[in-house]
Amino acid sequence: MKRIFLSCCILSGTLFAVQAQEQPLVSQSDSVQSLLERVLPDSNRSLSAQMNLQFYTSGAAYFTEGSLDEAAFKLNRVRLEILGSFSEQFSYHFRQSYNKYSNPHSLDNLSSSIEYAFVNWKMSNLFSLMVGKQFLSLGGYEYYVNSIKVREFSDFNNNVGAYQAGVTGTLNFSPTQELVLQVLNNRSGGDEDTYIYGLPQGVKKTKLPIISTVNWNGLYCDKSLQLRYAAAWGQLADKKNIYYLTGGHIYERGPILAYLDLMYSREELDSKGLVSDLQGAPVSTPVTAQNVEYLSVIANFDYRVHPNWNLYVKGAYERAGVYKANGSFGKGLYRTTWNAQACVEFFPMRNSELLIFGHLLYKGHHLTKRARALGGVDPDTQRVSIGLVYSIPVF
């Protein structure tokens, strides 16, 4: 009865929240016009359809401890989206990635390649409601921004199940302030798809596999300073919860874009799998770790030196540990990671989403004695890549 009451409270709470989501491939506010807008410049914007195609390919050389592992060309990302509106009150967004498996997940009954499939109802200028598969509203800029702008994610953000089915209400206090309350599934598939070694012995699956978030976003200093904070709670298994505290601090004005993200999760089951994956030969029967915590600090500085040229440097410091002993996992720190990046981006055409880049990546890993005792191996890696990214407004 308590769980049913809790679920009803959470679902009813979504009627007092605000929408936040990862950006579309080509935003409707961008200066790039779709083909339909070029042919029919006077078309009714309240009745619209827009299709975008994202194409990202690169040639990269991968190194481990300075030794070449592989050099090859890859299609890193191909995504297609359709978005628009069919009245002044209703809009929609559908997006599919062709770099993901297409098998349907058991929980949301939708192909895992589908990232967005939702309808948004604007009930008033202050309030709207979004239902369907959407973006989990955590804080931070690297997590939120369109992934076309990210050459390499932090380990934290790379292991969050960001696209989930659920409901989000929206409430805009002003053009610069919004509050978000959201209830989504905390995963798309079953427990065996989520945890690297399934549920530990004696842990039962949950009847409420949901996650709820409270997210506040604000703009200050003539909209050049953006703050994005969020807290989240979810139930991973019976009596096994997950908690998030995340925040992003972004400054964007003129040629400068800088941000500092702080991301923390406390997980009674290891949903990200980074600690569980440290088990090696000394562990005869690996199990999913319990009572783990992750911390990530991400800093980035972009400078547009010329309308056709952009430079950025980026770094991330991450920690993974266990806050309460369980099984073969003692309490303490297990893993730290340094992520350093430098990138040069060239935009051949102004007011276009076409860019050519050169990118350097270094990831340094340090395992503590606890991790090495489990047989953990996590060498330093490097990558040098040259690539092309193009988000095409098809119509």
N, C-alpha and C positions, 0 to 999 in steps of 0.2 A: 504493500500500500504506500509506503514512504517513497519508493522509487516512482510509482505512478504519479504521486503528488508532485515530486521533484520535476518529472518530465513535463507535467502540465504547466508548472511555474516557469520553466525555462522557455517553453514554446510560446506561452502568453507574453513573456518578456520581450520577445522579438518585435512586438508591436510598438516598441519605443526605442528603435535603434536607427543606425545610419549606414548607408552602403559604402563599402570600400573594396576594391578589387584590383588585381593586376591589370595594367594598362593593355588596351587592344594593340594588335600588331601595328596598325596605322590608326591613330586617334582621329576622331572626327574634328577635333580642334586643330589638327596639324594643317600646315599651309598646302600640303599636297592634295590636289583635287582628285576624286575618283573619276573614272571614265564617264559614268552617268552624269555627274555634275558638269563635266566639260560639254557633253552633248546637250543636256537640258539644264542650263544654269539657273533657270527660274523655277525649278521643280519644288514642290512642297516639302519642306524639311521635316514636317511631322509625319509624313508617309515616305519612309526611306528604306533602302536596302543597300548595303555596302559589303563587298567581298574583298578580302585582303589575302595575299599569299606571302608567306615568309620563307625565304630561301637563305640558308647559311651553310657554306661549304668551306673547307680549309685543307691545307696540307700541313702536317705536323710531324715533328720528330720527338719521340718520347725517350726519356733517359731515366735510369735508376742508378743512383749513386754515381752519376757522371758517365755511365756506360749506355750506349745506344741500345734501346730495346726494339724500336720499330719506327719507320718513317713511312707514312702513307697518306693518301687523300681520303677524306671522309665527307659525307653529307651529314653535318652535325644536327641540322634542324630543318624540317620542312613542315610547315603548319598552314592550315587553311581555316579562315574564319568568315562567318557571315553574321552581320549585325545590322540593326536598324530599328525602325519603329513601325507599328501598324495603326497608331493613333497618337494623339498628344499625350495620352496617359500610359500607353503600353509600349515597351521596347523589348528587344530580345538580343541574345548573343549566343552564338554557337561557334565552337572552335575544336578542331581535331588535329592531333599531331600524328605524323606518319613515321615517327621514330620510336613509337611505343607499341607494345603488344596490343593486339586487337581482341584478345579473349575477354568475354564478359566477366566482370567481377560478380561474386556471389551476393554481396551486400546491396549494392546500388543497382544491380541488374543492367549495367551499362558498360560498353566497351571501355577498356582502360586507356584507349587512345583518345577518348573524348575528354577534353579539359573543361570546356564550358558548354552548358546546355541549360539556359535559364531564361525566364521572363521576368521583367521588372515592371511593377505597377506603381506609377506616380500618382498617389492619391491626392496630394496637394503640393504646393511649392515647398513645404517643409517635410513632408512625409512620403515615403515610398516603401514598397515591399518587394523583395526579390526571392523567387522560388526556383529551385533546380540545382544543377551541378555548378559550383561556383568556387571562388577563391577563399581560402581560410584567412580571416582578417587578423594576422599578426602584425606587430609593429616592425619598424626597420625599413630602410630604403632598398638594400640589396634584395630582400625578400619580396618587396612589393613591385619594384620596377619591372617593366617588360624585359623578359630574359634575353631579348635581342641585344640589350645593352650590357650584358654580363658575359664575359669570356670564360670566367671560372667562378663558380659559387663557393662559398665557405662550406665546410663539411656539414655544419649545422643546417643551413638552408637547403643543401643538396639532399638531405635525408628527411625532410618534412613532407608528409603527404598533403600537398597544398590544395589539390582539387577534389572537393567532396560535395556530395548531395546534401541539401538542407534548405534553410530559410534564413533570410536576413531582412530585418526592418531598417528603415532609414529615417533619421531626424537631423535636419540641418538647422542649427541654432542661428547661423549667419553664413554669409558667403565664405567665411574663413574658419568656421568652427563646426565640427561634426562629431557625433557620438555613435558608436557602432555596438550593437548587440546581435549576436549570431548564434545559431544552433545548427551544426552539421554532423554528419557521420564522422567519426574519427579515423575511418579507413574505408577503402572501397571493397576489399575482399574479405576473406575469412582470416582467422588467427594464423593459419598455416602460411598465408601469403604475407602476413605483416611481420611476424617475428622469425628471425633467422633460424631458430631451432624449435619453433612452435611454443605452445604454452608450457611452462615448467610443470613438473609433476605436482599434483595437488591444487593447482590453480584452475579454477573453472571459468569458462567464458562468461562475458557479461551479457545481460539482456538489454542493456542500454549502451550500445557502442557509439556514443555521441561525444562531441566536444562543443563547449559553449565559450564564446569570446566576448569580451568587452574591450572596445577599441576607440580611442579618442585621437583625433587628428586636428591640428591647428596650424594656421598660417599667420606669420607675424612679420614686422618690419617691411611693410609694403609687399607682402607675399614672398619675400626673398628667403625667409627662415621658415622651415616646416618641421613640426614635431609630430611624431607618430608613436603612440604608446598603446600597448595592449596587454591584457591579462587573460589567460584561458585556463579552463579546467575541463578534463574529460575522463571517462572511465574506460580503461583499456581491457580489463578483465574484472571478474567479481572481486570487489574490494581492492582493486589495483588501479590507481589513478595516475593522471599526468597533469602537470601544471606548467604553464608558460608565463614568463615575464619578459617582455620584449620592448625595445624602444629604438627609435630612429631620430637622428638630429641632422637635418639637411639644410645646407645653405646653397642657394642658386641665384646668381645675379650676374648679368653680363657674360663674360667668358668663363666664369668660375662655377664649378659644381663640386661641392665637398660634402661628405657625410660621415657620421660616426654612428654605428649600430651596436647595440648591446642586446644579446640574445641569450636567454637562460631557460633551461627546462629541467624539471625534476620528475623522474619517471619511475614508477613502481614496477614497470616492466620496460625493458630496453627496446623502445619502438624504433630507434635509429640504428641499432645493431652494431655500433662502432666498438662498444665494450665487449659485447658477446662475441664479436668476430676475432677477438684476440686469443681465443682458445686454440691451442695447437696440439702437437703430439702428446705432451704430458697429460692431457685431459682425454680420457678414454671415451667418455660420453658427454659431448658438449651440450650445454643447456642455455636457454635465453637468460641473460643476467637480469637481476632484479635490483631495485633501489639505486638507480644510476642518475647522474646529473651531468649536464652539458652546459658549457659556457663558451660564448663566442663574442669577440670584440673585433669589429670590422671598420677600417678607416680607408677612405678613398678621396683622391683629389684630382679633378679634371680641369684642364685649362685649354680653352679653344684659342690657340695661338693665331688662327687665321680662319676665315669662314669655311675654308676647305680642309683645315687640319685641326685635329684634336689630340691632346696628349693626356694620359692619366697614369698615376701610380696608385697602387692599392696594397693593403696588407691586412692580414687577419691573424689573430692569436686565439687558439681554441684549447679547451681543457675538457677531459672526460674522466669521470671517476665514479666511485661507489660511496654513497653516504651511510649505508648500513650493510653490514656483512650478510652474505647469503651464499650457501653452497661453497664452491671453491673461490668465490669472490670476497676477499677481505675488504675492509673499509679503507678508503684512501684514493689517491690520484693514480690513474693508470696511463694516461696518454696526453701529451701536449703536441700541438701542431702550429708551425709558423707557415703562413701562406703569403708570398710576396709576388707582386705582378707589376709589369710595366707594359704599356701599349701605345702604339702610334696608329691613329685612324685618319684615313684620307677620304674625303667626300668629293668625288669627281664632279658631281652636279649639285649646285646649291638648291636648297629647298627640296631635297630628295632623300629618301631613306636608303640609298645605295652607298655603301662604304667598303673600303678595302683596309685591312688592318695587318699589323705585325705585332705579335704578342709574346712576351716572355713570362714563364711561370716557374716558381720554385716553391716546393712544399717540403719543409723539414719536419720530421717526426721524431719525438722522443718518447720511449716507453720506459716506465719505471720498473723497479725490481718485481713488483707485483704482476705486471703485465708479462714480463719476460719469464716469470715462473710458470705462467699458464702456457708458454710456448708462443707468445705473441711475436710477430715479425712485421715491421712497418718501416721499410727503408725510405730514405729521402728520394724524391722524384723531381724531375724537371721536364719542361716542355717548351719547344720553340715552334710557333705556328704563324702561318700567313694565310689569310682567308678573305672571303667576300661575303657580305651580308646584304640582302635586298628585301625590303618589305614593299610589296607591289600592291597598290590600290587597283584591283582588277576592274571593279565598277562601283 
